Amino acid sequence: MTVPVFRFAPSPNGPLHLGHALSALLNADMAAESGGRMLVRIEDVDVTRARPEYERAILDDLDWLGIGYETPVRRQSEHADDYAAALDRLAALGLVYRSFMSRTEIAAAIAAEEARNGRPWPRDPDGAPLYPAADRDRPVDEAQALAAAGRPSALRLDMEKAVRLAGPLSWREFGDGLGGPGETVAADAAAWGDVVLAGKFAPAAYHLAVVVDDALQGVTDVVRGRDLYFSTAVHRLLQTLLGLPAPRYHHHRLIVGADGRKLSKSRGSEGLAALRAADATAADVRRMVGLAVRH
């Protein structure tokens, strides 16, 4: 019988808040209940945002919460070769192209197209506009010349080709629990358009890195926030294209602030360290995120 493997995978670009605590605690609780393993992965592939002091703070917070995990932790920054190998496999399938448009150029192209045809430009499930097709249709030799000349670029997935190659996809969703049969959810990766696979400052973007890491670490159960629910479609697509196993997915409720919005590092949501400094306990945090206190 396969031993379940769970992972908590924070990015060291800010302090953990209550939303992270819920995710970490659910992973640890499910690992304990199932007799499984608990891993921690530091998602520091974006070197422009990752900070070692935040990594230390994250591990301190997990220790304070009483979450045990296997060591050593996996750091994405130490595994660029794994992501390069995955990119090479996708490129060999003819699914990768180099994109050069800046945010300003993207916005201008979209505005011009909307003015021309009078229809809103399509957007992904997070509300971001889909990437225009200009670079995807650019001749390879021209793209190579631009890159050689030092033009900033990113590597993107040709979503139309990828979806056609992979065929219909789905995932098994189990919510924030271990029991029950779960449900089959159709994976609509095309809704995300030509997603970034790697950028100037990162050997792999989130979507690619997470599926490679989960497969290499033998993760069987992905427990994460509902804000990543629709992203699972892209992950299932990449798993299929790369021949990687599909874990079970558990997307849990989000912790929201007084304004009704999910907690966020970028908006300065109160960190766990601040709660600890105010003499809160790990049991208090469990109550605050709606989990029973364990004795």
SULZIFEN-V112633 format. One record per backbone hydrogen bond with DSSP energy under -1.0 kcal/mol. CO is the residue of the C=O (numbers start at 1). NH is the residue of the N-H. If there is no record, write none. Layout:
CO_NH + CO_NH
//
This chain:
4_37 + 5_220 + 5_221 + 6_39 + 8_41 + 10_43 + 11_13 + 12_51 + 16_272 + 17_21 + 18_22 + 19_23 + 20_24 + 21_25 + 22_26 + 23_27 + 24_28 + 25_29 + 26_30 + 27_31 + 28_32 + 29_33 + 30_34 + 31_36 + 37_6 + 38_70 + 39_8 + 40_74 + 42_44 + 42_76 + 45_47 + 46_49 + 46_50 + 51_55 + 52_56 + 53_57 + 54_58 + 55_59 + 56_60 + 57_61 + 58_62 + 59_63 + 60_64 + 61_65 + 62_67 + 63_66 + 74_42 + 75_78 + 76_79 + 79_83 + 80_84 + 81_85 + 82_86 + 83_87 + 84_88 + 85_89 + 86_90 + 87_91 + 88_92 + 90_95 + 91_94 + 95_158 + 97_156 + 99_154 + 102_106 + 103_107 + 104_108 + 105_109 + 106_110 + 107_111 + 108_112 + 109_113 + 110_114 + 111_115 + 112_116 + 113_117 + 114_118 + 122_130 + 124_127 + 128_124 + 133_137 + 135_138 + 139_143 + 140_144 + 141_145 + 142_146 + 143_147 + 144_148 + 145_149 + 146_151 + 147_150 + 154_99 + 155_197 + 155_198 + 156_97 + 157_159 + 158_162 + 159_163 + 160_164 + 161_165 + 162_166 + 163_167 + 169_187 + 171_185 + 172_249 + 173_183 + 174_177 + 183_173 + 185_171 + 187_189 + 188_191 + 189_192 + 190_193 + 193_195 + 195_157 + 197_205 + 198_155 + 201_47 + 202_199 + 205_209 + 206_210 + 207_211 + 208_212 + 209_213 + 210_214 + 211_215 + 212_216 + 213_217 + 214_219 + 215_218 + 220_248 + 222_250 + 224_252 + 225_228 + 226_229 + 229_232 + 230_233 + 231_235 + 232_236 + 233_237 + 234_238 + 235_239 + 236_240 + 237_241 + 238_242 + 239_244 + 248_222 + 249_174 + 250_224 + 252_226 + 255_263 + 257_260 + 261_257 + 264_269 + 265_268 + 271_275 + 272_276 + 273_277 + 274_278 + 275_280 + 276_279 + 281_285 + 282_286 + 283_287 + 284_288 + 285_289 + 286_291 + 287_290
//
